[in-house]
Amino acid sequence: MTELQPQTLPTADEFEDWVRDIGDRGLASARELVDTFKKQPPAEPLAVLQAWNDIQLALGNAASVVAVFSEVHPSGAVRERAEAAMQELDAFATELGMDVEVFAIIDGVDGSGLDEDGQRLLERTLRDFRRSGVDRDDATRERLAVLAEQELKAGQELSKHIREGVREIRVAPDALAGLPQDWLDAHPAEEDGLVTVTTDYPDAVPLMTFARDPQTRRAMSMERLNVAWPANDAVLQRLFGLRAEHAKLLGYPSWADYDAEVKMIGNAAAIGEFIDKITDAATDSATRDKDVLLRRLQRDRPDATDIDSPDVNYYSELVRKEDYAVDAQLVRTYFPFPTVRQGLLDVTGRLFGIGFTPVQTQTWHEDVTSYDVTRDGQRIGRIYLDLHPRDGKFKHAAQFDLRPGVRGRQLPEGVLVCNFSRGLMEHDEVVTLFHEFGHLIHHVLGGDQEWVRFSGVATEWDFVEAPSQMLEEWAWDADVLATFAANEAGETIPADLVDRMRKADDFGKGFQARTQMFYAALSLNLHLRAYDDITAVVQDLQAKYSVFPYLPNTHFHCAFGHLDGYSSGYYTYMWSLVIAKDMFSAFDREQLFDAEVAGHYRDRVLVPGGRKDAADLVADFLGRPYTFDAYASWLAE
């Protein structure tokens, strides 16, 4: 059999035309396949599903490409062309989801003779059609199509404002006392004697962690919490209104209920219950650790009665340094970016029994590195790592599909998009890199599927973070870190330092959980009913769920990009963490590279993609249903 080849990317001056052609060809191919499907419906049940799979593959291939390059390409023209193509593809997908002729053909399939995967595909496809509104009257379907188009455009507008809404502060060099020397060297004073610091992660996070001057930290907090304000306030109001109408037309009490129906959690009420359950479980730890921060702040400012966001990271770092003997500036000397990137590949390759071979191929930017992923000597996919910030690029950290994998037809390809420094990394950034790479591994290992519907990270949305969150554990293990973490002198990071780092990291886990529940409650509540003033909702929910007060005159929601892709489902991070802690309990902390356990996990949880419900995947691995116990025990430690 001929080996499957990854797709070839164009040269820089060909990219805009290539992206346009990808969208046009994908759309034309899908239309042609649909026309044939309706004019000459396959006679056999399996043939019907295969024809539907071809349609979905044509759409999926095009949509994946334009979605990636609308977020990462350095050319604004390419990004705009990709956004336009995405709108065209999404409009057709919406039209297809409400095509009564196509639905009738698939609905008429007798699935009794299909295998388990085929029956699952049939059931999921019919469910998707009904959730699209295929069984509604003509006027309703027409309105749903309009809403879907407007929702996509609003989401794109939201993301664009965040991408392009970078803010900055300009301060005198002495206002940056406390920052690491390599950071200071990378931020020289300009002709007027001032230093420019942007809200991009590599600039802002070290400043918020190490800058001794409270006014500098406060100035940066104000800018970070006002990114995309006021533009995105109006965009979000429009987006929430569209989603509310969408859900109502389909017979759901709220968008949150519509969205939760296909997740593990099931409904909006259960989301609220989960948020409150985590909030209660975290309260004692959160209160205890916040008191520690406040007492440390009062040593510097005796009149302080509370501590807010401009001081939380800085004083958390001081507590870890003074109480746990963990100096983040020392720690980062063990994590130069090139070494961490190679260490990540080595660790995950050993853990999952795969290899990463560097590939010299055309990409969209000189920063991007490419690797073929191999298993048992066979190429099983390709990955691209785009890990440094630049103008117009996606501002957070995420994995994007570049191509879904389909057995015997095409290899899975994925892109990891982050915004890390080119020099020394904070250990938190190392953890983030492991986390996001977990999604990429899931996409590739789960990409050997007959049906594109089940390829890669295709489980319920509130499970997709669990494998990534579990992989973070390897970034906290001394033996694992010893394989790549070393300073300029070649000295490996000491095991006792890693032990102190882990204990120091546990400091604040309660108030961090409460902060996450604030985000989750905001995500949920904004999709339960309409509000005239979103900032007031932010303020109210922060007071209820976070232990830190609202910073006046800020508008966090405007840069909260998860309100687009995750909509009402931000709770999924914590839901997944509960499952991740339980799955990790199957590993021996003294033998994290145990081939039998890791292989069992790989083959039972990652390789199946979406062929089973997430709860069943976890039960297959653990030999029992997942529980809350491991998470509760960790939180109480």
KOLTI-286545 format. One line per field, with one value per residue (C-alpha): residue number from 1; x, y, z; residue in three letters. Coordinates in Angstrom, 3 decimals, padded with zeros to 6 digits. Layout:
KOLTI-286545
k	[NUM,...]
x	[X,...]
y	[Y,...]
z	[Z,...]
r	[ala,...]
//
This chain:
KOLTI-286545
k	[1,2,3,4,5,6,7,8,9,10,11,12,13,14,15,16,17,18,19,20,21,22,23,24,25,26,27,28,29,30,31,32,33,34,35,36,37,38,39,40,41,42,43,44,45,46,47,48,49,50,51,52,53,54,55,56,57,58,59,60,61,62,63,64,65,66,67,68,69,70,71,72,73,74,75,76,77,78,79,80,81,82,83,84,85,86,87,88,89,90,91,92,93,94,95,96,97,98,99,100,101,102,103,104,105,106,107,108,109,110,111,112,113,114,115,116,117,118,119,120,121,122,123,124,125,126,127,128,129,130,131,132,133,134,135,136,137,138,139,140,141,142,143,144,145,146,147,148,149,150,151,152,153,154,155,156,157,158,159,160,161,162,163,164,165,166,167,168,169,170,171,172,173,174,175,176,177,178,179,180,181,182,183,184,185,186,187,188,189,190,191,192,193,194,195,196,197,198,199,200,201,202,203,204,205,206,207,208,209,210,211,212,213,214,215,216,217,218,219,220,221,222,223,224,225,226,227,228,229,230,231,232,233,234,235,236,237,238,239,240,241,242,243,244,245,246,247,248,249,250,251,252,253,254,255,256,257,258,259,260,261,262,263,264,265,266,267,268,269,270,271,272,273,274,275,276,277,278,279,280,281,282,283,284,285,286,287,288,289,290,291,292,293,294,295,296,297,298,299,300,301,302,303,304,305,306,307,308,309,310,311,312,313,314,315,316,317,318,319,320,321,322,323,324,325,326,327,328,329,330,331,332,333,334,335,336,337,338,339,340,341,342,343,344,345,346,347,348,349,350,351,352,353,354,355,356,357,358,359,360,361,362,363,364,365,366,367,368,369,370,371,372,373,374,375,376,377,378,379,380,381,382,383,384,385,386,387,388,389,390,391,392,393,394,395,396,397,398,399,400,401,402,403,404,405,406,407,408,409,410,411,412,413,414,415,416,417,418,419,420,421,422,423,424,425,426,427,428,429,430,431,432,433,434,435,436,437,438,439,440,441,442,443,444,445,446,447,448,449,450,451,452,453,454,455,456,457,458,459,460,461,462,463,464,465,466,467,468,469,470,471,472,473,474,475,476,477,478,479,480,481,482,483,484,485,486,487,488,489,490,491,492,493,494,495,496,497,498,499,500,501,502,503,504,505,506,507,508,509,510,511,512,513,514,515,516,517,518,519,520,521,522,523,524,525,526,527,528,529,530,531,532,533,534,535,536,537,538,539,540,541,542,543,544,545,546,547,548,549,550,551,552,553,554,555,556,557,558,559,560,561,562,563,564,565,566,567,568,569,570,571,572,573,574,575,576,577,578,579,580,581,582,583,584,585,586,587,588,589,590,591,592,593,594,595,596,597,598,599,600,601,602,603,604,605,606,607,608,609,610,611,612,613,614,615,616,617,618,619,620,621,622,623,624,625,626,627,628,629,630,631,632,633,634,635,636,637]
x	[000.000,001.271,002.259,-000.047,001.525,000.902,-000.445,002.045,001.817,002.417,005.154,004.525,003.438,001.051,-000.693,-003.643,-004.604,-004.040,-006.325,-008.994,-008.653,-008.841,-012.122,-013.529,-012.540,-013.842,-017.143,-017.489,-016.591,-019.092,-021.846,-021.179,-021.181,-024.451,-026.105,-025.083,-026.215,-029.698,-030.071,-028.706,-029.084,-026.979,-029.015,-027.062,-026.903,-023.101,-022.866,-025.108,-022.751,-019.711,-021.180,-022.007,-018.452,-017.105,-019.222,-018.071,-014.446,-014.589,-016.021,-013.723,-010.533,-011.334,-012.694,-009.643,-007.223,-009.094,-009.759,-006.044,-004.847,-007.531,-005.809,-002.082,-001.023,001.223,-000.538,-003.717,-004.909,-004.570,-006.366,-009.227,-009.436,-009.522,-012.281,-014.334,-013.842,-014.863,-018.095,-018.863,-018.122,-020.069,-023.067,-023.079,-022.665,-025.659,-027.673,-026.678,-027.695,-031.227,-031.488,-034.657,-033.790,-030.406,-031.932,-034.665,-032.088,-030.039,-033.115,-034.315,-031.228,-031.826,-028.905,-029.509,-026.909,-024.221,-021.338,-021.089,-019.192,-021.631,-024.618,-022.984,-022.275,-025.875,-027.268,-024.910,-025.604,-029.370,-028.978,-026.864,-029.535,-032.279,-030.147,-029.632,-033.408,-034.013,-037.450,-038.631,-040.826,-039.362,-039.458,-037.696,-034.991,-034.394,-034.051,-031.720,-029.480,-029.303,-028.528,-025.723,-024.095,-024.357,-023.014,-019.945,-019.271,-019.687,-017.247,-014.716,-015.103,-014.610,-011.389,-010.078,-010.522,-008.588,-005.836,-005.378,-006.245,-002.822,-002.294,000.848,002.300,005.362,007.438,010.836,013.444,013.494,009.779,010.813,013.088,012.811,012.418,014.902,017.966,017.259,013.779,015.273,017.852,015.012,013.201,015.677,014.628,013.657,014.861,012.612,014.032,010.897,010.356,007.332,005.702,002.747,-000.109,001.224,002.048,005.876,005.827,003.014,003.292,006.883,006.022,003.002,005.105,008.349,007.977,008.416,006.664,002.938,001.926,003.591,001.752,-001.526,-001.032,-000.453,-003.468,-005.665,-004.481,-004.749,-008.257,-009.339,-008.065,-010.756,-012.832,-015.213,-015.434,-016.149,-018.809,-021.207,-020.059,-020.766,-024.206,-024.993,-023.552,-025.483,-028.705,-028.206,-027.506,-030.533,-032.832,-031.184,-031.817,-035.390,-036.254,-035.043,-037.157,-034.499,-034.922,-031.454,-028.325,-026.615,-029.174,-028.814,-025.031,-024.904,-027.212,-024.369,-021.823,-021.189,-022.925,-026.256,-027.968,-027.410,-028.711,-026.047,-023.373,-024.510,-024.526,-021.014,-019.719,-021.158,-019.773,-016.243,-016.657,-017.651,-014.848,-012.247,-013.386,-011.362,-008.128,-008.844,-009.504,-006.446,-004.058,-005.548,-004.969,-001.312,-001.079,-002.806,-000.513,002.505,001.110,000.520,004.217,004.772,001.526,000.246,-003.016,-004.064,-007.379,-007.643,-005.546,-006.560,-005.343,-002.389,-000.806,-001.867,000.815,003.573,002.810,002.143,005.639,007.057,005.321,006.651,010.134,010.129,008.013,008.844,012.358,011.311,012.752,010.992,013.865,016.234,013.780,013.476,017.239,016.652,014.121,015.637,013.014,014.893,015.754,012.190,010.759,013.068,012.467,008.722,009.133,011.460,009.207,005.966,007.645,008.931,005.634,003.385,005.767,006.004,008.749,009.097,011.212,012.022,010.830,012.207,009.087,007.291,005.383,003.632,006.378,010.049,009.283,007.216,008.832,007.440,007.660,006.437,004.975,005.842,004.750,006.374,008.313,005.226,004.310,000.957,000.697,002.408,002.530,003.468,004.678,004.032,005.134,006.202,004.115,003.798,001.440,-001.989,-001.497,-003.854,-002.968,-003.504,-002.508,-004.462,-004.259,-005.821,-006.611,-005.005,-006.431,-008.467,-007.143,-009.121,-007.862,-006.312,-007.130,-005.277,-002.994,-003.979,-002.164,-002.312,-000.905,000.123,-000.232,001.311,003.013,006.205,009.497,012.398,014.691,014.062,010.600,008.631,007.818,004.117,004.784,006.403,003.266,001.118,003.245,002.768,-000.963,-001.514,000.732,-001.584,-004.329,-001.985,-001.054,-004.757,-005.490,-002.749,-003.144,-006.932,-006.664,-006.764,-010.537,-012.845,-015.322,-014.128,-016.880,-014.829,-011.330,-008.948,-010.262,-013.872,-015.176,-017.661,-016.369,-016.216,-013.764,-011.325,-009.216,-008.750,-005.916,-004.096,-004.509,-003.212,-000.124,000.763,001.765,004.879,006.015,006.036,008.025,011.697,012.843,011.037,012.375,015.871,015.817,015.841,015.777,019.297,020.884,023.539,026.274,024.684,023.495,020.276,017.430,017.792,015.185,014.726,013.969,011.305,009.806,009.643,008.192,005.373,004.600,004.769,002.457,-000.108,-000.166,-003.127,-004.861,-008.000,-008.225,-007.248,-010.167,-012.475,-011.213,-011.896,-015.407,-015.876,-014.981,-017.262,-020.155,-019.691,-019.636,-022.836,-024.837,-024.282,-025.969,-028.948,-030.570,-029.932,-028.164,-028.018,-024.605,-022.110,-019.502,-021.986,-022.410,-018.629,-018.516,-021.368,-020.088,-016.514,-017.782,-019.687,-017.141,-013.641,-011.978,-010.335,-012.230,-013.177,-010.724,-012.780,-013.112,-012.040,-013.890,-012.428,-015.151,-014.057,-010.845,-012.349,-012.045,-013.555,-016.956,-016.786,-015.529,-016.546,-019.698,-021.460,-019.035,-015.973,-016.771,-015.340,-011.772,-012.575,-014.874,-012.010,-009.542,-011.677,-011.441,-007.744,-006.881,-008.756,-007.044,-003.628,-004.281,-003.703,-000.044,002.692,004.310,007.640,007.401,005.712,007.209,005.788,005.184,002.290,000.189,001.035,000.298,-002.983,-003.947,-002.875,-004.851,-007.971,-008.393,-006.508,-006.478,-010.275,-010.934,-014.693,-015.742,-017.052,-018.605,-015.947,-017.241,-016.803,-013.271,-012.289,-013.960,-012.134,-008.846,-009.529,-011.626,-014.366,-016.386,-014.544,-015.173,-014.692,-012.517,-009.023,-009.713,-011.285,-008.314,-005.838,-007.741,-007.770,-004.019]
y	[000.000,003.484,005.511,008.430,011.836,015.064,018.013,020.459,024.067,026.923,029.529,032.872,034.712,031.899,031.596,033.919,032.227,028.792,029.505,030.839,027.780,025.387,026.983,027.096,023.517,022.165,023.929,022.848,019.253,019.127,020.603,018.100,015.194,016.372,016.754,013.212,011.925,013.356,012.400,008.884,007.822,004.761,001.620,000.004,001.431,001.287,003.034,005.835,006.420,006.272,008.893,011.085,010.579,011.850,014.996,015.649,015.040,017.552,020.183,019.281,019.467,022.944,024.261,023.104,024.940,028.243,028.160,027.798,030.511,032.974,032.956,032.523,033.726,036.802,038.431,040.328,039.698,035.937,036.067,038.028,035.665,032.714,034.329,034.885,031.266,030.129,032.087,030.450,026.948,027.478,028.795,025.667,023.406,025.155,024.712,021.055,020.493,021.606,019.823,017.743,015.574,014.590,014.009,011.797,009.576,009.132,008.833,005.995,003.887,000.584,000.495,-003.011,-004.514,-001.958,-002.580,-000.695,002.233,002.525,002.524,005.182,007.322,006.996,007.954,010.924,012.151,012.077,013.868,016.550,017.069,017.494,019.917,021.884,022.287,020.012,019.033,022.654,024.595,026.502,029.910,028.592,026.875,030.053,032.051,029.452,029.724,033.491,033.145,030.647,032.989,035.964,033.950,032.929,036.511,037.778,035.150,036.103,039.763,038.967,037.041,039.726,042.448,040.336,039.459,043.011,044.784,044.533,047.319,048.635,050.656,052.881,053.218,054.343,051.571,051.844,050.962,047.517,046.658,042.996,041.692,039.024,040.379,038.570,040.134,043.577,043.071,042.328,045.540,048.423,052.020,053.931,057.386,059.143,057.014,054.914,051.169,049.804,046.686,045.083,042.966,039.947,037.028,037.090,040.766,040.920,037.695,038.264,041.873,040.849,038.214,040.057,043.855,045.347,048.607,048.202,051.047,049.367,046.129,048.025,049.863,046.564,044.957,047.790,047.344,043.542,043.629,046.167,044.490,044.723,047.128,048.664,047.012,043.493,044.546,045.265,042.166,039.931,041.447,040.684,037.161,036.258,037.545,035.470,032.337,032.871,033.180,030.146,027.970,029.213,028.360,024.808,024.491,024.875,027.164,028.663,028.386,026.771,023.950,023.501,023.415,021.067,018.476,016.804,017.015,014.652,017.041,017.007,020.297,023.834,023.163,020.496,023.010,025.378,022.543,021.515,025.082,025.360,021.935,022.950,026.350,024.727,022.157,024.863,027.453,026.415,026.118,029.360,031.351,029.965,030.763,034.162,035.094,034.174,036.514,039.341,039.053,039.160,042.232,043.933,043.650,046.063,048.005,047.831,049.595,046.981,045.270,043.136,041.973,042.278,041.129,043.531,042.023,038.369,036.982,039.099,038.142,034.522,034.460,036.082,033.520,030.670,032.161,032.987,030.165,027.351,028.398,028.475,031.366,031.513,033.516,030.702,028.055,029.619,029.311,025.558,026.030,027.593,027.356,025.180,022.614,022.519,021.997,019.049,017.709,017.761,015.681,013.232,012.785,012.327,010.134,007.800,007.846,007.047,004.916,007.362,009.319,012.871,013.434,017.072,017.966,020.736,021.911,025.082,026.766,030.092,031.662,031.100,030.421,027.339,023.916,020.746,017.085,013.805,011.598,007.910,004.757,001.363,002.898,004.172,007.815,008.419,012.207,015.569,018.386,022.066,024.060,027.833,028.930,032.597,035.798,038.147,040.851,039.642,036.137,034.285,035.559,032.538,028.857,026.249,023.274,023.594,020.795,021.291,018.051,015.263,011.739,009.092,005.522,004.708,008.140,010.925,011.485,013.672,017.012,019.527,022.879,023.950,027.721,029.418,032.702,031.856,033.676,032.641,032.604,031.315,030.000,030.229,026.774,027.639,028.070,024.635,023.198,025.016,023.623,020.067,020.699,021.994,019.325,016.788,017.957,017.572,014.027,013.179,014.537,012.427,009.194,009.341,010.070,006.531,006.275,005.003,007.825,011.442,012.167,010.217,011.365,012.834,014.894,013.969,013.105,015.169,018.724,018.516,015.622,017.003,018.815,015.735,014.064,017.400,018.177,014.748,015.232,018.296,015.860,014.889,018.521,018.334,015.135,015.445,012.388,013.557,017.108,015.762,014.423,017.923,020.765,022.142,025.569,027.257,025.454,022.102,021.439,019.437,020.887,019.507,017.005,018.807,022.035,020.251,018.880,022.392,023.668,021.151,022.066,025.748,025.201,023.635,026.938,028.835,025.899,026.671,030.306,029.356,026.907,029.639,031.950,029.248,028.912,032.654,032.250,029.220,031.021,033.998,031.703,029.999,032.973,035.092,032.292,031.825,035.216,038.692,041.427,045.122,045.559,042.716,044.492,044.527,040.760,040.339,042.359,040.434,036.971,037.794,038.819,035.535,033.046,034.537,035.391,038.425,041.677,043.220,045.835,048.985,050.244,046.974,044.782,041.295,039.761,041.664,039.606,036.375,034.556,031.369,033.068,032.357,028.792,027.453,029.616,028.485,025.638,027.059,024.696,021.956,022.728,021.858,018.972,017.542,018.129,016.003,013.165,013.814,013.453,010.157,008.824,009.817,007.726,004.662,005.665,004.968,008.331,006.545,005.076,007.606,005.988,002.558,001.224,-001.047,001.611,004.319,001.996,000.939,004.597,005.459,002.619,002.844,006.630,008.401,006.029,005.452,009.137,009.646,006.045,005.752,008.018,009.623,007.952,004.570,005.410,006.278,003.180,001.036,002.464,002.535,-000.618,001.364,004.571,007.799,009.481,012.862,011.272,011.846,015.510,016.119,014.451,016.595,019.787,019.001,018.285]
z	[000.000,-000.910,002.150,002.844,002.342,004.303,002.357,000.858,002.017,-000.453,-000.558,001.129,-002.026,-002.975,000.381,-000.197,-003.475,-001.923,001.027,-001.321,-003.573,-000.608,000.436,-003.083,-003.933,-000.637,-001.119,-004.763,-003.913,-001.060,-003.237,-005.994,-003.545,-001.992,-005.405,-006.344,-002.948,-003.453,-007.130,-006.730,-003.094,-002.257,-001.811,001.018,004.584,004.663,001.289,002.594,005.522,003.279,000.969,003.975,005.243,001.909,002.189,005.733,004.782,001.920,004.249,007.160,005.128,003.838,007.136,009.090,006.825,006.722,010.481,011.252,008.905,009.907,013.317,012.657,009.233,009.413,006.446,007.240,003.679,004.119,007.471,005.930,002.958,005.342,007.406,004.259,003.199,006.668,006.348,002.998,004.275,007.473,005.532,003.392,006.440,008.030,004.840,004.710,008.317,007.420,004.068,004.393,001.367,002.747,006.173,004.719,003.026,006.184,008.405,006.185,006.833,008.600,010.986,012.318,010.010,010.705,013.069,016.372,014.864,011.989,014.331,016.472,013.411,012.244,015.647,016.031,012.500,012.963,016.286,014.592,011.947,014.511,016.539,013.326,012.953,009.980,011.340,011.733,009.310,006.361,008.040,011.146,009.115,007.154,010.347,011.876,008.807,009.198,012.893,012.276,009.768,012.095,015.046,013.068,011.986,015.542,016.803,014.142,015.029,018.710,017.982,015.647,018.260,020.793,018.292,017.141,020.390,022.008,024.550,026.163,028.989,028.764,031.918,033.103,033.450,037.250,037.294,036.072,038.977,039.886,036.336,035.166,033.399,030.106,030.067,030.743,028.004,025.577,026.588,026.205,026.732,023.612,022.559,025.072,027.905,028.404,027.973,026.095,027.564,025.763,027.040,025.107,027.411,027.194,028.161,030.682,032.678,033.906,034.704,036.799,038.563,039.287,038.996,042.466,041.695,042.522,040.229,037.272,038.005,038.422,035.143,033.325,035.020,033.826,030.245,030.267,031.712,029.113,025.949,023.221,025.322,024.375,020.943,022.180,024.659,021.810,019.904,022.897,023.445,019.818,020.005,023.175,021.657,018.516,020.526,022.766,019.763,018.162,021.208,021.596,017.983,018.622,021.757,024.445,027.475,026.944,024.833,027.815,027.792,024.032,024.277,027.294,025.744,023.836,026.639,029.523,031.936,030.074,030.971,032.244,035.747,036.220,035.212,037.952,040.480,039.467,039.781,043.269,044.232,043.246,044.906,048.194,048.010,047.374,049.917,052.970,050.990,049.111,052.271,054.044,051.206,050.466,054.117,053.662,050.659,052.491,055.524,053.208,051.453,054.812,055.624,052.713,053.020,056.623,055.792,053.193,053.971,050.827,047.892,044.246,040.842,040.399,043.524,043.438,041.114,042.643,046.231,045.317,043.874,047.035,049.271,047.159,047.314,051.034,052.474,050.043,048.951,045.290,043.300,039.920,038.460,039.392,038.185,034.738,034.171,033.785,030.979,027.841,025.117,022.561,025.229,026.532,023.058,022.399,025.900,025.317,022.163,023.881,026.909,024.988,022.421,025.127,026.989,024.033,021.969,019.074,017.321,016.006,012.909,011.991,008.503,006.313,004.561,003.593,006.443,006.997,009.154,009.872,013.554,012.709,013.088,011.521,012.521,011.145,013.865,013.581,015.357,014.785,011.920,010.099,009.668,011.381,011.137,010.935,013.474,013.288,016.299,016.083,019.537,019.549,019.477,016.505,015.358,014.257,015.649,018.012,021.487,023.729,023.557,021.596,019.262,015.807,013.366,009.975,008.609,010.235,009.864,007.994,007.769,004.414,002.981,004.779,007.738,010.685,010.789,013.601,014.672,018.162,018.600,021.652,022.588,024.455,024.890,022.672,025.696,029.206,030.039,033.256,034.575,034.234,030.514,030.405,031.992,029.428,026.606,027.896,028.274,024.759,023.265,024.857,022.492,019.538,020.562,020.974,017.490,015.900,017.875,017.520,013.801,012.460,012.040,009.324,009.974,010.050,012.616,015.187,014.200,016.766,019.664,018.889,022.337,024.335,024.737,028.521,028.276,025.707,028.325,030.519,028.566,028.312,031.981,032.889,030.708,032.828,035.596,033.598,033.704,037.509,037.965,038.980,037.040,033.913,034.167,034.753,031.181,029.700,032.266,032.646,033.109,030.988,032.896,032.025,035.574,035.765,037.791,041.352,042.519,045.823,043.947,041.886,045.085,046.544,043.248,043.455,047.056,046.186,043.235,045.547,047.370,045.980,044.309,046.283,045.237,041.694,041.640,042.892,040.132,037.562,038.913,038.488,034.820,034.534,036.219,033.891,030.871,032.057,033.281,030.205,028.241,030.576,030.100,028.695,030.686,029.916,031.541,031.160,033.264,036.164,035.747,035.855,039.051,040.733,039.811,040.772,044.213,044.539,043.217,043.288,046.575,044.948,044.388,041.072,039.790,039.105,035.548,033.950,031.484,031.635,029.459,026.351,026.057,027.414,024.099,025.490,025.334,021.615,021.188,024.604,024.866,028.071,028.676,030.418,033.318,031.104,032.216,035.816,034.875,032.830,035.671,037.983,035.445,034.775,038.461,038.549,035.404,036.746,039.847,037.646,037.184,039.703,040.515,040.850,037.327,035.076,031.979,032.775,029.262,030.211,031.938,029.391,026.492,028.068,028.468,024.928,023.369,025.554,025.798,022.983,020.018,019.885,019.171,019.414,018.827,022.393,024.999,027.185,030.345,028.646,027.478,031.045,032.454,029.872,031.136,034.891,035.009,036.794,036.388,037.210,040.566,042.282,044.987,043.560,042.850,046.262,047.951,045.987,046.764,050.470,050.676]
r	[met,thr,glu,leu,gln,pro,gln,thr,leu,pro,thr,ala,asp,glu,phe,glu,asp,trp,val,arg,asp,ile,gly,asp,arg,gly,leu,ala,ser,ala,arg,glu,leu,val,asp,thr,phe,lys,lys,gln,pro,pro,ala,glu,pro,leu,ala,val,leu,gln,ala,trp,asn,asp,ile,gln,leu,ala,leu,gly,asn,ala,ala,ser,val,val,ala,val,phe,ser,glu,val,his,pro,ser,gly,ala,val,arg,glu,arg,ala,glu,ala,ala,met,gln,glu,leu,asp,ala,phe,ala,thr,glu,leu,gly,met,asp,val,glu,val,phe,ala,ile,ile,asp,gly,val,asp,gly,ser,gly,leu,asp,glu,asp,gly,gln,arg,leu,leu,glu,arg,thr,leu,arg,asp,phe,arg,arg,ser,gly,val,asp,arg,asp,asp,ala,thr,arg,glu,arg,leu,ala,val,leu,ala,glu,gln,glu,leu,lys,ala,gly,gln,glu,leu,ser,lys,his,ile,arg,glu,gly,val,arg,glu,ile,arg,val,ala,pro,asp,ala,leu,ala,gly,leu,pro,gln,asp,trp,leu,asp,ala,his,pro,ala,glu,glu,asp,gly,leu,val,thr,val,thr,thr,asp,tyr,pro,asp,ala,val,pro,leu,met,thr,phe,ala,arg,asp,pro,gln,thr,arg,arg,ala,met,ser,met,glu,arg,leu,asn,val,ala,trp,pro,ala,asn,asp,ala,val,leu,gln,arg,leu,phe,gly,leu,arg,ala,glu,his,ala,lys,leu,leu,gly,tyr,pro,ser,trp,ala,asp,tyr,asp,ala,glu,val,lys,met,ile,gly,asn,ala,ala,ala,ile,gly,glu,phe,ile,asp,lys,ile,thr,asp,ala,ala,thr,asp,ser,ala,thr,arg,asp,lys,asp,val,leu,leu,arg,arg,leu,gln,arg,asp,arg,pro,asp,ala,thr,asp,ile,asp,ser,pro,asp,val,asn,tyr,tyr,ser,glu,leu,val,arg,lys,glu,asp,tyr,ala,val,asp,ala,gln,leu,val,arg,thr,tyr,phe,pro,phe,pro,thr,val,arg,gln,gly,leu,leu,asp,val,thr,gly,arg,leu,phe,gly,ile,gly,phe,thr,pro,val,gln,thr,gln,thr,trp,his,glu,asp,val,thr,ser,tyr,asp,val,thr,arg,asp,gly,gln,arg,ile,gly,arg,ile,tyr,leu,asp,leu,his,pro,arg,asp,gly,lys,phe,lys,his,ala,ala,gln,phe,asp,leu,arg,pro,gly,val,arg,gly,arg,gln,leu,pro,glu,gly,val,leu,val,cys,asn,phe,ser,arg,gly,leu,met,glu,his,asp,glu,val,val,thr,leu,phe,his,glu,phe,gly,his,leu,ile,his,his,val,leu,gly,gly,asp,gln,glu,trp,val,arg,phe,ser,gly,val,ala,thr,glu,trp,asp,phe,val,glu,ala,pro,ser,gln,met,leu,glu,glu,trp,ala,trp,asp,ala,asp,val,leu,ala,thr,phe,ala,ala,asn,glu,ala,gly,glu,thr,ile,pro,ala,asp,leu,val,asp,arg,met,arg,lys,ala,asp,asp,phe,gly,lys,gly,phe,gln,ala,arg,thr,gln,met,phe,tyr,ala,ala,leu,ser,leu,asn,leu,his,leu,arg,ala,tyr,asp,asp,ile,thr,ala,val,val,gln,asp,leu,gln,ala,lys,tyr,ser,val,phe,pro,tyr,leu,pro,asn,thr,his,phe,his,cys,ala,phe,gly,his,leu,asp,gly,tyr,ser,ser,gly,tyr,tyr,thr,tyr,met,trp,ser,leu,val,ile,ala,lys,asp,met,phe,ser,ala,phe,asp,arg,glu,gln,leu,phe,asp,ala,glu,val,ala,gly,his,tyr,arg,asp,arg,val,leu,val,pro,gly,gly,arg,lys,asp,ala,ala,asp,leu,val,ala,asp,phe,leu,gly,arg,pro,tyr,thr,phe,asp,ala,tyr,ala,ser,trp,leu,ala,glu]
//
